[in-house]
Amino acid sequence: MDEYFVWSLDVASRQGCGLELVFKKYDVHGDGMLDVNEFALAVEDLGFSATFAHELFVDLDEDNSGAVTYAELTQGIRQRVGQLSATTKKLVTTFAFGEALNWSQGQQIEGKTGKSEVKAGGGCSLEQLAANGWGGDLNGPDAESLRKQLSSLLNHSCLRDSDLYNLLTVPHVRGNASLPLDRETFMLGLKRMGYSGPSGMLSSLFKKVDTDRGGVIGFMELREWMTGRMRRKTMARSVHLLWGRSDNLTLRDLEWNAASLRREIVMMLQRAELAPIDLVRAWDKTEDLEFSRHEFMIMMKA
């Protein structure tokens, strides 16, 4: 079975939809490497957790350079093929056989304004979605519950966040340009998809997802919410070294040295089900994905 797995990756590569193509897609700096954020984005975009992305990245980054080259990625997979978890094999197979590429091609959406053109006959219709036989409900009652319900619906129907965006912005007249995802379109779209909860929750959710306060949800804003990054960013800014502990220790009881501090941060992240990249995203004000001394001190004192 492991030999078949490796052979299938070679087949995908020869068909032009292998790991190399996906690697290039997320290598936004064009330096032939994926840093931890680029790698996490690739993994999260396919529905896997940031924690899993971090653990896999650390495992593949053998030289501890802080980046993974294409050679490290492919060699690491081949050398560990007998030890790869089912989750890792699912991720690699998803990469190799072009679902990430199809996802990319499907999301021809302007990220800031949310405007796009709906291709005739393309994508998934509300009728097709209803026919897929998902047995769940879209009723909230809160934003996080609705996010999980939508994720379950998309996974059941083999759809991506870009498909959800297109479903929400589908024009009233076929062939017209898709609608901007303003408050009214957002609420109406979810109700057409079967949402049966209170309208007030959708109104509050729109305000939460519209992070730039532009009155329109862009695709990137919707994806931030759907992947859970928005929730994890909020969580990462609220956790502290004592968060979720079952004992009665105070900060004064902790050992304040580098080794102990590292251990306490790791345990804090585990209790909160966060990854190190979540801390960086939450506290990196300059958005350069590097911690300056000033940014690190602000995080530690918060």
N, C-alpha and C positions, 0 to 999 in steps of 0.2 A: 504493500500500500504506500509506503514512503517513497519507493522508486517511482510509482505512478504519480505521486504528488510532484516530485521534481521534474518528471517528464512533462507533466501538464503545464508547468511554468515555462519550460522551453518551447512548447507548442504555442502558448500565448504570446511569447516574445516574437516568434517567427511570424505570427499573424498581425504583428504591429500593435498589440494592446497589452504588452507585458509590463513588468515592474519599472523598466527604464522610462517608459512613457509617463507613468504616474510620478516617478521620481522627478522628471523634468518639470512636470506641471506644478509641483509644490516647491521647487527650488527657485524661489522668487528672486534671489540674489544672483542666480546664474553662476555660482561658484563651484558647482559640482558636488555640493554637500547640502544636507538638510540639518539645520540646527534643531534644537529641542522643540522650539515653537513651530517651525515648519513641519516637523515630523508629527507633532501632536495635532496640528490642524488636519493633516492628511488622515490620521487615524480617527479623529473625532468626526470628520465630515462623513465617514462611513458608518457612524453610529456606535463606535467603541468609546470607552471611557478614557478620560485624561490620565487616570491612574494607570490603566493598562498601557497607554501610550508611553508614559514615563518609564515604567518597568521594562518594557520592550526596548526602548531607546537605550537605557543604561546597559542592557544586556548586549546590544549590538555595537555600542560605542566602545570597542575593545581598547583603543589607545587613550581613552578618556580625554579626547580633544574637544568635547562639547558639540560635535557634529558627526553625522554618519554619511560616509561616501556611498556611492552606488555599489562599489566593490565590497565594502563592509556589509551592506545590506544583503546582497546576493550570497556572498560567502558565508555570512552568519546563518542564513536560512539553510543553505546546503549542509553546512557542518553540523547543524543542530536538528536536522530534519526528524531524527528519531526521538528528539526530546521536546519538540514543539507541542504546545497545548492545542486543544481543539479550537480555542479562540484565536490563537495566532494563525493557525492554518486557514481558518475562515477569513481572517483579515487579508492574508497574503493572496488567497484565491480570489477574493473580491477585487483586490488591486489588479491582479494579473489578467483577469478576464474582462477588464474594461468597464466594470460598473462605475468606477470613479470617472473614467473618460466620458461615459454616457451621461453621468451626473453633470459633469462640467459643460458638455454640449447643450444639456437641457436647461441650464440656468442662464440663458441669454437675457439677463435682467440688469438694468442699471442700478447699482447698489444704493445710491443716495436717494434718487427720486422714486424708485420702485416702478418705473415705467418700462414696459416691454411690449413686444408684438407677439400675439398668440398665433402660432403657425396653424394653418388650416389642417385639420385631421391629425394634429400632433398632440402628444401629451395624454393625460388621463382626464376623462370627463367625469362629472358628478354621477352620471348614469352608470359608468363602468365601476366607479368606486362603490356605489350601492350594490352592484351585482357581485362584488367580491366576497360577500358573506361574512364580514367582520361582525363578531357577536358582542362587541363592547358598546359602551355608551359615551357620548360626548356631553357630559353634564357638570363638569367641575368636581366639587363645588368651588374650588379655588384654582388659582393660576397654575400651580405646580401639578395638581391632579389633571387639569386639562392638557397640559404639556405632555404628560405621560400617556394620556388617552390618545392624543393625536399621534404620538410616536408609535404606539401600538397599532393604530390604524394604518399608518404609513408602512410599518414593517410587514404587517399582514398582506398589504397590497403591493409589496416590493417597490415602494415609491421613496423619493427623496424629498428633502425640504424644498427644493426648487419646484417639485411637482405641487407641493402644498401651496407655494406662493402663486403658481399659475392657476390653481383651482380657486383660490381666494380672489384673484383679479380677473377671472374669466369675464369677457364682455357680455353685456345683455344681448347684443346683436352679433351673431357669428360673423367673423371676418373683421370686426372693428378692432382697433388697438385696445389692448387690455387696460383695465381701469387702474388708476393710482390707488394704492392701498391706504386710503384715508380711513377715518374712524367708521363712517357709514358703510363703506365697502368691506372693511374688516369684520364688522359685526354681522352684516348681511351674509357674507361669504361663509362664516362659521355656522350660521343658522341653516343655510342651504345644505351644508355638509352634515347636518343632524344635531347641532348643538341644542340642548333643551334646558340649559340652566338659566339663571337670572341674567338679564341684559346688563345690569349694573356691574357684574363681574367682568364682562367683556369690555365695557367702557374703561374700567380701571386697568385692565390688562393692556389695552391699546396704549394708554398713557405710559405704562411701564416699559413696553417694548419700543415705543417711539423715543429712543434715548436722546436724539438730537433735537427733540421738540419741534420738528418741522411740520407736524400735522400729517405726515405720510410715513408709513413704515417701509423702509427699503429692504431688499432681500437680505443684506448682511445683518440688519437688525433682527429680522425674523429668525435667521439662522442662529444668531447668538442666543436667542431665547430657546429655540427648539433643541439645540445641542446641550442645553443646561449650563453653558458658559456664564450666562448672566447670573444665574442662581449661585454658581460656584464662586464667581467674582465677589458677590455680596457676602457669601459665607466666609471667603478668604479674608475679607476686611473686618470680620467680626470675631473670628476665632482668636484665642490667645493660649498661652502655654498651659493654663489650668482648665481650658475648655473641655467639658465632657469627662473629667476625671471623677472616679468613684471615691477617691480618698479625700481627706480634708487638708491637703497640703496647701501652703501659701507660697507666694513667689520667694519669700525669704528662706523657705525650706529647700529650695532647689540648689543644686551645685552650679555655680556660675563660672564654668570653664568651657572651652571650645567643644570638647568631646561630649560633655553632658548636655550642652545646649543643642548640639546636633541631634542627640538622641531624643531630647524633649520635643524638638520640632518635628521629627519623624513620627513620633507617637501621636502628637497633636494632629498631624495630617491624616494619619490612619483613623483616628477617632472621628474626624470630620469627613472622611471619605474624599479627601482632596489630594491633589498631586502638587509637587513643587512648582510646576508651571502655573498653577492657579494663584500661588502667592505672588509670582512675578507679574502676572497679568493684572493683579489687583493693586499692586503698590508701585509699579513702574510708571511713574508720571510722565516720563519722557517718551514712553512707548518704544524704546530702543532694545527692549528685552534684555537689558543689563541693569544690575543693581549698582547704583552709585553708593558711596558711603552715606550720603545724606538720605537717600531713599531707604536704605537698609535701617538706618537709625530711626526713621519715622515709623517704619513697620514694627520694630522691636518695642518702641515706646507706646504704640497705640493701645 
